[in-house]
Amino acid sequence: MRAAQPKTERTPLQEFLRFARPGFVFVGIFSFFLNLLMMVVPLYMMQVFDRVLASGSTETLLLLTVVAATAIAVLGTLEAMRSHVLTRVSTWLEQRLGARLIDASVVAKLGGAGMGAQALRDLGQIRSFVGGQGIFPLFDSPWVPVYVAVIWMIHTWLGVLALIAAIILFLLALANELVTRKLLKEAGQNQVRALRQVTATVDNAEVVHAMGMLPGLVNRFETLNNQVLNTQRKASDRAAGIVGFSKFVRLFVQVGILGLGAYLVIQGELTGGGMIAGSILLGRALAPVEQGITAWKTFVSSRDSYARLQELLHRAPAAPDSMRLPAPQGNLAVDRASFVPPGGSKPVLKVVSLDAKPGEALGIIGPSASGKSTLCRLMVGIWPPTAGHIRLDGADIHAWDRTDLGRHVGYLPQDVELFAGTVKDNIARMQQADAEAVVAAAELAGVHQMILHLPDGYETEIGESGGILSGGQRQRIGLARALFGTPQLIILDEPNSNLDPDGEAALLRAVAQLKEAGKTIIMVAHRPSILTHVDRVVMLRDGAVEMSGTRDEVLRQVTARPVGVPRVGGAASAQPGEGSSGPRAAG
């Protein structure tokens, strides 16, 4: 888990916006010329009414038409280019940040503040806004004063009317923000919570179905979703009144400027062409403001998505570049490590020290909630210790590059999670790998024959979370994944919890072979039978080391305990989350 970066540092999202600034500048330039060219039609009509019809000159009409057609062709080209640039910018945004957000989501999950796939949904929301029509009013609204100025040049009173209309619409846009912002933000937060609950329900489908939990979970979802819908309805009702009034203002002013223009024509202060041109220019001037009010909900959603992504990236900064260290020999040392889980106050581990060397197997035992799984997570670098150090070959475990270290570490957690894909993909850690290396890991784990009996062997699609496999099959494939690539440090957290006798025998053979190959093995166990090939045993209780010594010495002391004293795997003072894969205190 990485330290949160200071709020003053730029996040990758801010860096992207900085790099994308030239693209937005070009869009702004295109918008400038687009809005100038938008005046071609009203000015063309003005010239036709005031010059062509008065003079009857077909040559003038032809020239004006050619000029107007050329300008409109340029306008269409610029509009396409503007959309093209924004589409490319939005696509680049997703390509540049997608992987980084997945990394940040994983880190945040380890720190107890996971967002699931929400970060990618937020990124998609921003991409849709940047690459869609909703962003155009932001580029077109600044040119409203230009249109008002041109109308003012046609006639002062027309300009005054246009200015008043523009001010009213801008005030309505501001009112729309004030009356809907809080409601839309609340709706967005509740929607995120509702989606997380749906994800958790689907992920735990077996438990939900087996124990009839679906109605209760559906009721909770409906309660949250109804809050979302009610809040959105209130925001939409308020916005609808403002949108309706803004449309009334625009159309009424459109009628008003024609009426005023007609009056000025009657008074001889304005030509008919000027009246028509002023009306068209006013419609164009007010259109971006009205469009902005209509698209305000999309803008607010994108703004909230941006804020959530900023918070995520501040909370889970990218790991600093680390110098690549030599491949580890496997000397593991836990030096006075203590750990308080994120958001907790009570330590789960208290000044734990132990070591393991290449060619040695170390067993860790203890009652439930004694800190065994937490210690495993610290040893593989999932969490940093609150105090003390975890060292591999003398280097702090967090000084290693995560990807580089992962090649040398095999880890089998209590709750084995597999990924949608084939058996081969999962053993190969979801990377491209030679078939020989995959088969070698499966044979070492004693799971090769079992895989061959699957419908398509190594190419069998196992479904979400390995749904087509039994618990024992998932655990054995998880073991093969842990052994893939001949890692030097192998940590197995209760590797036999779902195994039958044949699976346990295969596990024992694998441990023996790994010791002969000079690997460092850490194995958490509840049943003494799995400790056959273990050299030394450490016993934890209440997060502290209670015993340490050779396997025979420790097991003899444990079995000689007086009646009433808990044995290995017995009850102990409860600490939450034993065996959990999340960031809670674990055993």
N, C-alpha and C positions, 0 to 999 in steps of 0.2 A: 504494500500500500504506500503510495507516494505522498509526500508532504504537499499540502495545498499551496499553490503559488500565490504570491501577493496579488491583491486586486489591481495594483498599478501596472502589472505586467500585461502585455498584449496576449490575448488568447489566439489560437489558430483562426478562429472566426474573424476576429478583428484584423489579423494579418491578411486573411483572404480579401476582406473589404478594401484594405490598403492596396493590395496588388491589383484588385479589380477596378480601382479608381479611374485609370485611363479609359476603361470600357464605359464607365458611367459618364465620363467627360465627353466621350464621343457621342453617347446617346443624348446628352444635353445639347451638344452642337447640332446634331440631327434635329432635335426638337425645336431649336431656334429657327432653323431654315424651314422646317415643316410648318411651323406656325406662321412664318412670313408667307409661305406659299399658299396657306389656307386663305389668305386675303385675295388670291387671284380671282376666285369666282365672284365675290361681291364687287370687286373693282371692275371685272369684265362686264358684269351686268350694269354697273353704273355708267361705263363708257358706251355700252350699246344703247341704253336709254337716252343718255344725254348728248351723244355725238352722232352715232350711226343713224338712229331714228330721226334725229333732227336734220342731218345732212343728206340722208339717203345714199351714202357712199358705201358701195359693196366692197371696194378695195380696203377701206378702213375696217369693215366687218371681217374680211378675210384675214387681214393682218392681225387683228385682235384675237381672232379665233386660233390662229396658228401659235401665237405667243402663249395664249392661255392653255392650249393643249400641251405644248412643250413643258410649261411650268407644272401642269398637273401630272405629266409623266414623271418629271423629276420628283414631285411630291410622293407619288406611289413608290418610286425606287427608294427614297429616303425612309418611308414608312416600313418597307420590307427590310431595309438594312438595320433600322432601329430594332425591330423585332428579332432579327437575326443575331445582333450583338447581345441582346438581353437573354435570348435562349442559350447562346454559347456561355455567357457568364453564369447563368443558373446551373447549366450542366457541369461546368467546371467546378462550381461550388460543391456539388454533390460528389463528384469524383475526388476532389481534393480533401474533403472533410469526412467522407463516409467511414473510411478505415479508422481515422483518428477518433471519431465518435464511438465506434465499437470498442476501441481500446479504452477510452475514457469511461464508457458504461461498465465495462468489466472491472476496472479499478474502483469505480464508485460502488459497485455491488460488493466488492470485497471489503469496502469501508463501511458497509451498512446503509448505503443510500442509493441503491440501485434504481434505475429508471426503465430497465428492460429495453424494449424496442422503441420507447418514447422518443429517444434522441433522434433516431432515424425518421420517425414521423414528423418531428419538429423540423428536421432538415428538409424533408419533402415539402412541408408547408412553406418554408422560406423560398425554396426553389420554385414552387408553383407561383408564388407571388412575384418573384423577380422576373420569371420568364413569361408571366401572363399579362393580361390586360389591366389588372388592378394597379400596376405601378405607373402606368402612363399619366394619370392625373397629377402625380408628383412632379413629372417633368413638364407638363403642359400648364399647370396652374400659375407658375411664375410669369407666364407671358400674358396673363389676363390684363395687367396694366397697359401692355402694348396695344391690345385691341381697344381698350377704353380710350387710349390716347388718339388712335386713328379715328374712332367714332367722334371724339371731341373735335378733331380737325375737320370732320364733315360738317358738324354744327355743335355749338357749345351746349345747347339744351339737350341734344341727344347724348352728348358726353356726360352731362350731369346725371341723366337718367341711368345710363350704363354704370356709372360709378356707384350710385346708390344701390342698384341691383347687385353689383359685385360685392359690396360691403355686407349687404343683408345675407347673401349666400355664404360668405366666409363666416359670418357670425353663426349661421345655422350649422355649418360644419363644426365649429368650435362647440356649440351646444350639443351636437351629436356625440362628440367625444366625452363631454362632461357627464351626460346622462346615461351613457352605455358602457363606459370604460370599466367601472367596478363590477357590473353585472357580467360582462363578457369575460373578465379575468376570473371571476368566481366560477363561471360555467366551464372555462377551460381547465381549471384545477380539478373540479369534480369529474370532468370527462377523463382526465388522466387517471384518476383514482379508479373510475369504473372500468377502464380498459385494463388496468393492472389486475383488478379482481377477475376479469374474464380470463386473462392470461393464466393466472394462478389456478383457476377452476379447470381449464383445459389441461394444464400441465399435471394436475393431480386427478385426472379423469378416473383412474381405477378406484382410488379411495372414495371419490365423490359418488361413483356409481354403486360401489359395494355397500356403503353405509347410508345410502339414501340421502346424501347431503345436498343434492341438486336443488330441491325446492327452496331450501334456506338460502343457498348461495344466489339463486335466481332472484329471490325476494330482496336480498341485499343489493344486487346489481340494479334491480328495478328502482329501488329507493334512491340510489345514487343517480341513476339515469334520469329519473323523474325530476330530481333537483336540477340536473343539467338542462333538461327540456324546459322546465318552468323558468329557470333563470334566463335561458336564451329567448323564451317567449316574451318575458318582460322587457329584455333589451330590444327585441325586434319590434314590440309594440311601441316603445318609446321612439325607436329609430324610424318606424313607419310614419309616425306623425310628422317627424322632421323632414323625411324624404317627400311625403305628400305636400307639405307646405313649401318645400324648396321647388318642387315641380310647378306648384301654383305660381310662385314668385316668378320663375323663369318664363312661363307661358304668358302670365299677365303682363310682365315687362315687355315680352315680345309683341303682344298686342298694343301695349302702351306706346312703344317706340314707333310702331306703324301709325298709330293715331296721332302722335305728336308730329311725326314726319309729314303726315298728310296735312296737318294744320299749318306746318311751316311752308309746305308747298303752296297751299292756298294763299298764304301771306306773301308768297314770292321770295321767301328767305332760303328755300331749299329746292333742289331739282327732284324730279321723280326718281332718277337713278340714285341720288344720294339717300333718299328715303329707303329704297330697297337694299342698298349696300349697308346702311346702318343697321337694318333689321337682321341681315345675315351675319354681319360681324358681331353683333350682340349675342346671337345664338351661339356662335363659336366661342366667344369670350366666356360665357357662363357654363358651357358644357363641361369643362374639366372639373369645376367646383361641384356641379351636380353629380357627375360620375364618381368623384371622390367620396361624396356623402353616401352614395349607393354602395360603393365597394369598401366602406369603412370597416365592416365586420372582418373582411379578409385581411385588411391591414392590421387590425388589432390582434387577430390570431397570429399573424406573422411576427408582430412585435413581441407577443408573449412567448412564442417559440424561440425567438432570438434571446430573450432574457433567460429562459430555461437552459439553452445551450451555453450561454455565457457562464451561468452558475455551475453547470456540469464541468466545463473546461477549466474553470478556476479550482473546482474541488478535486479534479483528477488531472493534474498537469502531465504532460508527456515526460517519460523517464529521461533523465539526462544521458547524453552519450557516454558510454563507458569504454575504457580501453579493453580490448579483447584479451582475456587472460588465457594461459595455457590450459589444455584439457585437464580437469581435476583428477588427482589420484584417488580421492575419496576419503580424505581425512576430515571427518566431521567433528566439530566441537560446539557444544552448547555451554556458553559461559555465563552463569548467574543470570539466566533469562527470566524475566517476569513479564506478564502480559495482562493488560486490562482491555477487554473488548470495546470496540467503538460504541460510545454512548453509555458504557457501564461505569461503575465506580469500584466494584469489587474485583480484585485480581483473580484470574483463573489459573495462572501459573505464578509460583512464588520462588524466585531465586533458584531455578533449576540448572544444574550442571551435569553434563555427561559427555561422553565422547565415543566415537566408533572409528575403526580403522579398516583399510582395504582387506578383504578376505575374512572379515568378521561379521557375524550376525548378532545384532543387539535386540533383545526382546523388551518391550515396554508393557507392563501389566498394571492393573489397578482397578478399583471399583468404578462404576459409572460416575461420570461427572468429576473424575479426578484430574482431568486436563490432558488426557492422552491424545485425543484428536487435535486439540489446540496446539500441542507440542509438535505434532506432525506438520501442521500448517506453517508453523514458524520455521521448521527445518527445511521445508521446500521453498520458503520465501514468499508465501501467500500474504502473510502479515509480518510486519516488523515487530520485534519485541518492544514492549514499553520501556524496559530497562535490560541491560546486558547485551549479549551478542550471540549470533549464530554464525559460525565460521566454517568455510569449506576450504581446505588446504591453506588455512591461515587468513584468507580473505573474507571479509564480511559478505554474507550471502547476497546482500542487496548491492554490493559493489559489482556484481557480475551483470553483464548484459542479459536481460531476461530470456531472449530467444536463444542466445548462445548457451546459457546455463541449462535451458530446457532440454537440449539435446543430450545432456549428460545426467539427467535426473529422470527416474521412473517413479511415478506416484500412483498409488491405488487408494482412493478415499473410501470411506465406509459406504457412502451412497454413490454408486457408480452411475455416471451419466454418459450415455452414448449419444451420438449425433445421427441425424437422418443421413443416410448414405449406405454404402455397402460395408460388409464386415472388413474387407480389405482397407477401405478408407479409414475406418475407426482404429484399426490396429496401427496403421501408418500415420496416426495423429493428423488425419485430414490433409495430408500432403502427398505429392507424387512420390512414389517409392518403388524400388525394384521388388518384383514378386518374391525373389529369393529372401530379401530381408524380412518381408511380411511373414513368410512361411517359417523362417528361422525363429522369429519371436513367438509365433503360435506353437511351434514344436517345443520351445523352451518352456512355455507356459503349460504344455500338455493339453492343448486345445485343438491341435491340428485335425485329429480324427473327428472330433465333434463338429468342426466347421465343415468338413467334407460331407457330413450327413445332412447339412442344411440344404434347402431346395436348390440353390445355385452356388453352393460352396462359398468361396471367398467373395463372390460377386452378389451374394444374397443381400437384397435391400432390407434393412432391419426396421425401417420406419422411424417416426419421431421417438426419440429417447430409447431406441431399441425395443419398441413395443412388441415385436413378434417373438422376442426371446424371453426365456424364463429368467428369474433372478439369478440363478446359478450360472446360466450361460452368459448373462451380462457381466457378472463378476469375473468369469474366466477370460472373456474377451478383453475386459478392462485390465486384467493382469498381463495379457499379451501386449496390450498397448503400453503398459508401464515398462515392459522389457524390450520394446522395439528400439532398435538402434544401439543395442548393448550399452545402456547407460551405466555410469560408474557408481552413482548413489541411488539406491532403490529403497523407497519408503512405502510400506504396505500397512494400511490401517484396517485391522481385522479382515484380512484377505480371505478367511474361510467362513465368514458369517453366513453365506448362502450356499456353501459347497456341500455336496454329498461325499461319501467316503472316497469315491474315485477321484473327485475333484481335489479333495484334501491331499490325497496321495500324490497327485500330479504337482500340487503346490510344494509339497515337501521335497520332491525330486528337483524342482526348479531352484529352491533355496540352496540345496546341496551343490548343484552345478554352478550357481552364482558365486558361492563361496570359493569353489575351486578356481573360478575364473578371476578371483581377486576383487570382487565387487564388495561395496559397503552396503550392508542390509540392515534396515531398521524395520521391526515388525511389531505392531500392536496386536495383542492377543487376549482373548478372554478364556479360551480353552487351553490347558497345558499341553494337550496333544500336539498342537501346532508348533511348540517350542523345541521339538526334537533336535533341530540343527542349530539352535541358538547357542552362542558361547556365553554371553552375559545377559543378565536381566536387571532392569531398573523398575522398581515399583513406585507408582505415584499414588498419593492420597491427598485430597483437598488441594491439589495444585502443587504439592511439594514432593521431593524425593523422600520416600520413607525407608526404602531398602535398595541396595545396589551390590551386586556381586556376581559370581558365576551362577549359571542356570541352576545347578543342583543345590547350591547354598540357599538361594532365594526361595526356590520352590519348597525346599525342606522346611524353611522357617514359616512359609505361608501355610503349608499343610499341617504344621504343628501348633497352629494358633489355638488357644482355648475356645471352647464352645461359646458362641455369642459374638465372636470377633469376625467381621466379614472376611470371606475369602476372595480370591480373584474373581471379579465379575459380580460380587455381591453388592448389596445396597450401600449407599453412602450418603452423606449429607448432600442434598440436591443442589446442583448448579444448573442453570438452564442451558439447553441446547446441546447436550452430549450427542455427538455423531452428526450434528447439523453441518451442512455444507455452506451455510450462510455465515455472516459475520458475528453471530451471537457467541456467547461463552460456550465452549464445547469441551467435551470430556476427553 
